[in-house]
Amino acid sequence: MKEQINQLSAYEPGLSPRGLKEKYGLEGELYKLASNENLYGPSPKVKDAISEHLDELFYYPETGSPTLREVLSQHLNIDADRILFGAGLDEVILMISRAVLTPGDKIVTSEMTFGQYYHNAIVEAATVIQVPLREGQFDLEGILQAVDDDTKLIWLCNPNNPTGTYFTHEELRNFLSRVPNHIPVMIDEAYFEFVTAEDFPDTLALQEEFDNAFLLRTFSKAYGLAGMRIGYVVANSEAVKKYNIIRPPFNVGRLSEHAAVAACKDQDYLAQIRERNAHERDKFFQIPESRHFYPSQTNFVFVRTSHPHELFKQLLSAGCITREFPNGVRITIGFLEQNDRMIEVLRQFEYDE
Ligand SMILES: *Cc1c(COP(=O)(O)O)cnc(C)c1O
């Protein structure tokens, strides 16, 4: 086996609601608010779309997801040959890393960001440069300074998971104008559909100026299809053509493709999700204790504290499973009732920062 695999461990999902109840001796219902899923679920039209295709399960899917490609390219107003689909954005990240990186290459990204950029780079025996965040934000200047002749990929996450912060259109344009244009800049916008900030990048527009800008999105978060596994990259068509050589021929399932088609066509539902989430998110930021939170454009809130495990346990006692980090706790925004309970805990908590 590759020696560098020993540096990594398999993904740790954390305890199940049942496991947590036993470990902490809890009663009553526990809500999973640890993985940034959209608790409202997908558009109701998705169920119908899936039902219509239940008799085709013995067929392989159509390679390259042509039906979804057509619908999504119209929605984004781009050429269809600029999209590559994966079994979740996770697989897209894997395919890009596999296609680009050889041993000794460097990637540049941030500390405290989505873990798969690091993970897949190590598998390819690449070196990972992790620039510290600045106040929970990607430090684009720091990333520019870390770029050198061995840099083969840059990974940005906007808004960032787990902090929820974002950089603006002008900041991204300035960044792209200074990165050597042979280095691909991967811009992961997994939470794009939750964003309400008006100065958030129009990355598709920036791609017209910078063909080394790559845009990554997913149906797992706001579209509510995490269980279906479908994500994508939008890039220049030559790069997509190359990545397509790496892609396993039937990577996106038949039902997943039709689910995503229905979800993509129901933009009214998506707009409702964005609004509801923004409304609930605002409630967290209306309390004075929100000075301990990073600002968020997503469906989660990162709470800073020097004793995250204590906060995690208190939220758990309130029925909410969240995700612990070394310097805080990430809370997925839930339904009204859970949010109110979590806000109650956050108002009482001793942050000690
Ligand atoms: C959830 C997430 C992903 C992976 O999404 P899938 O499409 O479910 O694989 C990628 N990037 C970020 C930043 C995420 O939060």
The ligand as an ORCA input file, in Angstrom:
! r2SCAN-3c Opt
* xyz 0 1
  C     -20.566     18.965      2.632
  C     -19.418     19.553      1.925
  C     -18.858     18.950      0.799
  C     -19.217     17.575      0.319
  O     -20.476     17.497     -0.118
  P     -21.041     16.168     -0.807
  O     -21.574     16.688     -2.085
  O     -22.101     15.684      0.126
  O     -19.946     15.179     -0.985
  C     -17.832     19.590      0.127
  N     -17.357     20.754      0.565
  C     -17.854     21.365      1.656
  C     -17.289     22.658      2.081
  C     -18.883     20.769      2.391
  O     -19.311     21.332      3.501
*
